[in-house]
Amino acid sequence: MKIPLFENAQSLLDAAPGTTLGTSPWLEIEQTRIDRFADATDDHQWIHVDPARARSGPFGATIAHGFLTLALVARFLPQILDVRFRFGTNYGCERVRFPAAVKAGSRVRGRGELIGAELARDGSVQATIRVTVEIEGEAKPACVADVISRYYF
């Protein structure tokens, strides 16, 4: 799937809300990634880092932290749309949900939809993009987040 190209501020401002953006490649969520995230956040709950104990837990395996799944949105954004900007910043999230757990060894990808774009007071274009993190073979997504980015052209 060819991802949309936004070469300037006006092209992003003119894009219609609801515009389907791209889909990123699949990414395997290995236990080592989960462990590194646990180390970075000091969240070593057994459901994330103890495969033996997690086998008898509610998911039958260790699961990725919800915030690890959300953090992957930063990886997926440049893979689902091409914005030719000088620099960009994360401005925040409007809404974040975690409908399904990501088991270690699963593959996930990001799918994007433009919710809207407007000119911000500082001259940047503020875009809200709904990123749905899909789990391969699962009906429910791992995460749905309306993320706000500011692009400076």
MARLO-772636 format. One line per field, with one value per residue: residue number from 1; residue in three letters; x, y, z of N, C-alpha, C in turn. Coordinates in pm, 1 decimal, m for minus. Layout:
<recs>
lodren c(NUM:...)
vokol c(ALA:...)
nc1 c(X:...)
nc2 c(Y:...)
nc3 c(Z:...)
cac1 c(X:...)
cac2 c(Y:...)
cac3 c(Z:...)
cc1 c(X:...)
cc2 c(Y:...)
cc3 c(Z:...)
</recs>
This chain:
<recs>
lodren c(1:2:3:4:5:6:7:8:9:10:11:12:13:14:15:16:17:18:19:20:21:22:23:24:25:26:27:28:29:30:31:32:33:34:35:36:37:38:39:40:41:42:43:44:45:46:47:48:49:50:51:52:53:54:55:56:57:58:59:60:61:62:63:64:65:66:67:68:69:70:71:72:73:74:75:76:77:78:79:80:81:82:83:84:85:86:87:88:89:90:91:92:93:94:95:96:97:98:99:100:101:102:103:104:105:106:107:108:109:110:111:112:113:114:115:116:117:118:119:120:121:122:123:124:125:126:127:128:129:130:131:132:133:134:135:136:137:138:139:140:141:142:143:144:145:146:147:148:149:150:151:152:153)
vokol c(MET:LYS:ILE:PRO:LEU:PHE:GLU:ASN:ALA:GLN:SER:LEU:LEU:ASP:ALA:ALA:PRO:GLY:THR:THR:LEU:GLY:THR:SER:PRO:TRP:LEU:GLU:ILE:GLU:GLN:THR:ARG:ILE:ASP:ARG:PHE:ALA:ASP:ALA:THR:ASP:ASP:HIS:GLN:TRP:ILE:HIS:VAL:ASP:PRO:ALA:ARG:ALA:ARG:SER:GLY:PRO:PHE:GLY:ALA:THR:ILE:ALA:HIS:GLY:PHE:LEU:THR:LEU:ALA:LEU:VAL:ALA:ARG:PHE:LEU:PRO:GLN:ILE:LEU:ASP:VAL:ARG:PHE:ARG:PHE:GLY:THR:ASN:TYR:GLY:CYS:GLU:ARG:VAL:ARG:PHE:PRO:ALA:ALA:VAL:LYS:ALA:GLY:SER:ARG:VAL:ARG:GLY:ARG:GLY:GLU:LEU:ILE:GLY:ALA:GLU:LEU:ALA:ARG:ASP:GLY:SER:VAL:GLN:ALA:THR:ILE:ARG:VAL:THR:VAL:GLU:ILE:GLU:GLY:GLU:ALA:LYS:PRO:ALA:CYS:VAL:ALA:ASP:VAL:ILE:SER:ARG:TYR:TYR:PHE)
nc1 c(85.1:64.9:180.6:28.8:153.6:253.4:356.6:374.7:254.5:m3.3:m100.5:m144.0:m328.6:m540.3:m624.7:m881.3:m1076.9:m1088.5:m943.5:m783.0:m479.6:m156.4:m47.0:167.0:463.0:456.8:553.9:738.7:678.3:895.6:1003.7:1236.7:1217.1:997.8:1104.9:1312.5:1160.7:1032.1:1253.7:1320.9:1104.5:1071.2:868.1:809.7:614.7:494.4:330.8:433.5:710.8:775.2:781.6:731.1:554.7:352.2:245.3:50.4:m123.3:m382.8:m362.7:m210.7:48.2:332.5:267.2:285.9:348.7:87.5:162.4:398.2:302.1:161.4:379.8:500.0:364.9:505.1:703.2:548.1:414.0:581.2:585.8:333.5:246.9:377.2:528.8:670.0:851.5:1024.4:1076.7:916.1:685.6:562.9:244.5:52.7:m215.2:m550.9:m727.0:m693.5:m699.2:m686.4:m781.3:m712.0:m472.9:m122.4:46.0:366.3:577.5:384.0:276.8:254.1:107.0:77.9:m205.1:m332.3:m544.3:m646.3:m770.6:m804.5:m674.0:m518.7:m423.6:m191.6:m139.3:131.6:217.3:263.2:138.2:m115.2:m190.1:m427.2:m416.9:m556.0:m429.6:m435.9:m335.5:m285.8:m317.9:m173.8:m384.7:m579.9:m904.0:m962.7:m805.2:m479.3:m432.9:m584.9:m534.0:m572.9:m358.6:m172.6:13.8:256.8:358.6:624.1:684.0)
nc2 c(m117.9:213.3:488.2:794.4:1107.5:1409.3:1702.9:1964.5:2218.9:2301.3:2086.4:1895.7:2028.2:2040.4:1781.6:1543.0:1481.9:1154.9:1040.3:758.5:634.5:481.4:138.7:m8.1:m221.2:m558.9:m622.0:m815.8:m886.4:m952.0:m1136.7:m1025.3:m754.1:m679.4:m725.1:m533.3:m299.8:m323.8:m293.5:m28.6:111.6:27.8:m153.5:m449.9:m648.1:m980.4:m1077.2:m970.0:m1033.5:m1291.6:m1575.9:m1848.9:m1841.2:m1687.3:m1857.1:m2001.9:m1804.9:m1555.9:m1507.1:m1703.4:m1668.6:m1443.8:m1091.4:m791.0:m468.8:m230.7:34.3:m2.0:m94.4:136.4:312.3:220.3:345.3:572.4:459.6:353.0:573.0:724.3:524.6:498.9:733.2:994.1:1275.8:1570.2:1750.5:2007.6:1958.2:1766.6:1734.2:1547.9:1602.9:1503.7:1285.9:1225.2:1020.2:697.0:349.3:6.0:m258.5:m534.7:m777.5:m804.4:m1082.5:m1220.2:m1283.0:m1239.2:m1068.2:m728.8:m436.6:m99.6:92.1:368.3:660.8:973.8:1206.1:1477.6:1803.6:2110.5:2456.1:2554.0:2783.2:2846.5:2832.0:2582.5:2274.2:2106.9:1782.5:1526.5:1190.4:877.7:591.6:257.1:m24.6:m326.3:m678.5:m956.0:m1199.1:m1167.9:m1056.2:m826.9:m508.3:m423.0:m170.3:147.5:466.7:813.6:1019.6:1322.4:1522.6:1773.0:1941.2:2105.5:2306.0)
nc3 c(0.0:m93.3:85.1:196.9:82.4:219.7:124.7:202.6:429.9:349.7:200.1:393.9:555.1:376.5:350.6:380.8:671.4:803.1:607.9:488.0:593.6:567.8:625.7:852.4:830.3:965.0:1302.2:1518.3:1855.7:2074.5:2365.6:2469.8:2399.2:2554.8:2808.9:2809.8:2803.5:3047.9:3215.1:3153.0:3255.0:3510.7:3561.8:3645.5:3661.5:3700.1:3493.4:3268.3:3262.3:3351.0:3206.1:3276.4:3500.1:3384.9:3192.8:3323.0:3379.5:3313.3:3034.8:2923.8:2849.4:2862.0:2843.0:2650.0:2788.6:2813.9:2768.9:2629.9:2386.4:2311.1:2290.2:2060.3:1860.3:1786.9:1630.3:1424.7:1303.1:1104.4:918.2:819.0:707.9:504.5:577.5:479.0:657.4:849.5:1118.7:1378.4:1653.5:1933.7:2055.3:2216.8:2330.8:2249.0:2305.2:2430.5:2412.5:2518.8:2388.5:2359.3:2472.9:2399.2:2329.8:2408.0:2135.4:1946.1:1646.1:1551.4:1396.5:1272.5:1180.2:1006.4:1031.5:929.6:1145.8:1166.2:1076.6:1159.8:1160.7:1396.1:1672.3:1685.6:1427.2:1327.1:1181.2:1327.9:1362.4:1404.4:1442.3:1411.4:1533.8:1494.9:1651.5:1534.0:1596.0:1460.5:1327.1:1520.6:1627.7:1777.1:1825.9:1962.7:2058.3:2038.6:1947.6:1949.9:1832.6:1864.3:1662.7:1596.9:1315.3:1169.9:906.0)
cac1 c(0.0:140.4:138.1:5.7:262.6:215.2:481.0:375.1:148.6:m135.1:m147.7:m194.4:m450.1:m646.8:m664.3:m1013.2:m1087.3:m1128.6:m852.2:m709.2:m335.9:m99.3:m32.6:309.3:496.9:439.9:666.6:726.0:701.1:971.3:1016.7:1347.6:1165.6:913.5:1196.1:1381.5:1062.9:1016.1:1371.3:1315.3:993.9:1064.8:743.5:849.5:505.2:516.4:255.0:518.4:850.9:795.4:711.5:684.6:435.2:249.4:179.9:m70.2:m200.7:m505.6:m339.2:m136.7:183.3:359.1:208.5:351.6:287.2:4.7:237.1:492.4:223.2:139.4:507.2:530.4:301.0:612.3:768.4:455.2:371.1:650.5:564.1:197.1:228.9:503.0:515.4:799.4:856.9:1157.3:1077.8:784.3:681.3:444.1:169.7:m26.5:m316.2:m688.5:m795.5:m613.0:m764.6:m612.2:m885.5:m661.6:m333.6:m25.7:127.3:503.4:585.4:284.1:317.5:162.9:133.1:m3.8:m290.7:m362.5:m655.8:m638.8:m892.8:m815.1:m552.2:m547.9:m309.0:m175.6:m99.0:275.2:244.4:274.2:13.1:m146.2:m267.4:m471.6:m415.7:m595.6:m344.1:m487.6:m230.8:m350.1:m245.1:m193.5:m471.3:m675.1:m1014.1:m954.4:m672.7:m406.6:m438.4:m639.8:m492.1:m580.4:m236.0:m162.3:150.2:273.9:456.3:677.9:730.2)
cac2 c(0.0:337.5:576.5:931.4:1203.9:1547.5:1774.1:2097.4:2239.7:2310.5:1953.9:1829.6:2099.2:2012.7:1640.0:1525.2:1394.9:1020.5:988.3:639.1:645.1:351.4:32.1:m37.5:m363.8:m631.5:m619.2:m917.6:m839.7:m1057.7:m1123.1:m934.0:m616.2:m660.7:m716.1:m403.3:m198.2:m339.4:m231.2:116.9:170.9:m36.0:m229.1:m589.6:m735.7:m1114.6:m1100.8:m922.3:m1077.8:m1427.8:m1666.7:m1971.4:m1809.5:m1632.9:m1967.9:m2041.6:m1683.6:m1535.9:m1497.5:m1820.8:m1626.3:m1305.2:m991.7:m660.6:m358.8:m145.2:153.2:m42.3:m94.1:276.5:372.6:178.6:439.4:659.7:384.1:330.8:695.3:751.9:414.1:502.2:855.0:1061.1:1420.6:1633.6:1863.1:2036.3:1877.5:1744.0:1705.6:1483.3:1700.0:1431.4:1191.2:1257.4:901.3:575.4:230.1:m118.5:m362.1:m672.5:m791.8:m852.7:m1189.6:m1229.4:m1361.2:m1191.5:m961.3:m614.7:m333.0:19.3:136.0:507.5:737.4:1115.9:1255.2:1617.4:1885.0:2253.1:2542.3:2586.0:2922.2:2866.0:2819.4:2441.8:2206.1:2009.3:1673.7:1418.5:1066.9:758.5:477.5:131.3:m126.5:m454.4:m800.1:m1052.6:m1312.4:m1136.4:m969.2:m699.3:m445.8:m408.3:m30.5:249.4:594.1:935.6:1090.0:1457.0:1560.3:1905.8:1939.2:2238.1:2304.0)
cac3 c(0.0:m100.5:192.7:150.6:92.7:247.8:95.4:262.7:528.9:287.0:159.4:514.4:595.8:279.9:354.8:440.8:788.4:764.9:506.7:527.5:575.4:537.0:723.9:870.5:827.0:1090.5:1395.2:1622.6:1991.9:2140.5:2510.6:2502.0:2391.1:2673.6:2923.5:2804.6:2842.9:3193.3:3277.1:3133.0:3330.6:3642.4:3573.4:3629.6:3701.2:3646.4:3370.1:3158.6:3260.4:3402.5:3114.2:3341.9:3579.1:3295.6:3120.8:3396.9:3405.5:3235.1:2890.6:2880.3:2808.9:2902.4:2753.4:2644.1:2862.7:2728.8:2729.8:2525.2:2263.1:2277.1:2250.1:1923.5:1767.9:1735.2:1523.4:1314.2:1233.7:978.4:826.1:767.6:630.6:471.0:592.0:451.3:749.8:904.9:1240.1:1435.2:1796.4:1988.0:2133.9:2315.8:2285.3:2288.6:2353.8:2418.0:2466.9:2500.1:2384.9:2366.8:2515.5:2300.6:2386.8:2358.9:2012.8:1850.3:1554.5:1549.5:1297.5:1288.4:1069.4:1035.6:975.5:964.7:1210.4:1129.9:1081.1:1169.6:1184.4:1538.1:1699.4:1663.4:1284.8:1287.0:1150.5:1431.2:1302.1:1491.0:1364.9:1486.9:1504.3:1546.8:1654.3:1509.8:1629.9:1352.8:1357.8:1628.1:1587.2:1848.7:1822.4:2088.7:2102.6:1949.8:2006.4:1869.9:1867.4:1810.1:1625.5:1537.0:1207.1:1137.9:766.7)
cc1 c(89.3:87.9:120.9:127.4:203.7:342.7:489.8:256.6:10.5:m188.2:m203.5:m323.6:m568.1:m696.6:m795.1:m1006.7:m1142.6:m1040.4:m777.2:m562.6:m282.9:m108.0:115.2:335.9:470.8:569.0:642.4:761.5:765.7:980.5:1129.4:1303.4:1081.2:1001.8:1268.5:1286.4:1040.0:1132.5:1364.9:1211.4:984.1:931.2:774.1:740.3:521.2:444.6:333.0:651.3:877.0:718.6:656.7:555.5:320.3:178.8:52.3:m157.3:m316.6:m485.0:m261.2:5.1:208.0:297.2:290.4:276.9:199.3:81.7:350.8:421.2:197.7:267.9:544.4:463.1:405.6:689.9:678.2:420.8:448.1:637.2:425.6:160.8:364.2:477.7:654.8:809.8:1000.1:1178.7:935.3:795.7:554.1:374.4:82.9:m120.8:m452.7:m753.2:m704.6:m690.8:m678.8:m711.4:m835.9:m514.3:m248.7:62.7:267.6:505.9:483.0:345.4:209.3:201.0:41.4:m81.5:m337.3:m483.4:m641.0:m773.0:m913.7:m680.7:m593.4:m419.4:m305.3:m126.9:47.5:315.6:262.8:137.4:m4.5:m239.0:m302.6:m488.2:m456.1:m506.0:m404.2:m375.1:m300.4:m257.8:m276.6:m277.9:m574.3:m781.8:m1004.5:m814.0:m610.6:m425.6:m505.7:m610.7:m509.8:m463.7:m229.4:m16.0:148.5:388.2:494.5:741.2:826.8)
cc2 c(123.6:432.4:718.9:1020.3:1342.5:1630.1:1911.3:2109.5:2236.4:2173.3:1876.0:1895.3:2067.0:1868.8:1625.2:1439.8:1259.4:961.0:868.2:660.6:504.4:252.0:0.3:m185.9:m427.1:m625.9:m725.2:m858.1:m954.6:m1030.4:m1027.2:m788.2:m585.0:m642.7:m580.6:m289.9:m203.8:m274.2:m79.1:183.2:120.7:m105.0:m375.0:m686.1:m870.6:m1138.7:m1055.9:m997.7:m1220.6:m1527.5:m1792.2:m1945.1:m1763.4:m1742.9:m2012.8:m1921.1:m1668.3:m1532.7:m1615.9:m1791.8:m1488.9:m1213.0:m863.6:m562.0:m279.4:m23.7:121.8:m39.3:49.3:342.5:335.5:267.7:533.0:590.5:375.7:457.4:723.3:638.3:418.1:632.6:922.1:1211.1:1480.8:1762.5:1887.7:1957.3:1863.8:1715.6:1628.9:1585.9:1631.0:1332.5:1238.8:1138.4:782.1:461.7:108.7:m235.1:m505.5:m671.6:m845.8:m957.4:m1184.7:m1323.5:m1322.0:m1088.1:m854.2:m521.3:m214.8:49.2:276.7:563.7:881.2:1159.6:1402.4:1686.3:2031.6:2330.1:2578.7:2729.9:2948.6:2849.2:2677.3:2391.2:2098.3:1904.9:1570.7:1295.2:952.1:643.7:356.6:29.9:m261.3:m568.9:m902.2:m1170.8:m1288.5:m1039.2:m830.4:m640.9:m439.8:m268.9:52.1:382.8:706.5:1022.6:1224.1:1486.7:1702.5:1897.9:2081.9:2230.3:2416.0)
cc3 c(0.0:8.1:140.1:177.1:115.7:236.5:159.9:357.5:464.6:246.6:278.8:561.9:504.6:283.9:431.6:566.7:744.7:656.3:562.2:496.3:549.1:650.6:732.4:845.5:964.4:1171.2:1501.6:1758.2:2069.5:2290.4:2547.8:2494.7:2514.4:2797.2:2926.4:2845.0:2993.5:3266.1:3267.2:3222.5:3474.4:3668.0:3542.1:3677.7:3629.5:3515.0:3246.0:3149.6:3309.2:3315.4:3181.8:3420.2:3489.4:3216.3:3191.6:3432.9:3308.0:3083.0:2835.3:2835.0:2868.7:2798.8:2759.4:2732.4:2765.8:2680.6:2632.7:2390.5:2217.8:2227.5:2106.6:1818.8:1707.8:1623.2:1399.9:1236.5:1104.7:876.5:763.0:696.5:612.8:474.9:575.4:532.6:792.9:1033.0:1290.8:1583.8:1829.5:2075.1:2239.4:2251.7:2333.6:2358.2:2330.4:2483.7:2433.6:2499.3:2400.2:2405.0:2400.2:2368.6:2327.8:2238.5:1908.7:1757.7:1552.3:1434.8:1325.9:1162.3:1103.2:965.6:1022.5:1022.6:1174.9:1138.3:1083.0:1192.7:1332.6:1553.9:1669.0:1516.0:1236.7:1242.1:1256.9:1370.7:1408.1:1404.2:1456.2:1440.6:1574.9:1536.7:1648.1:1551.3:1520.9:1401.3:1466.3:1578.2:1651.2:1835.6:1961.1:2146.2:1994.9:2016.8:1905.9:1912.4:1795.3:1785.6:1571.8:1437.0:1172.1:999.9:737.0)
</recs>
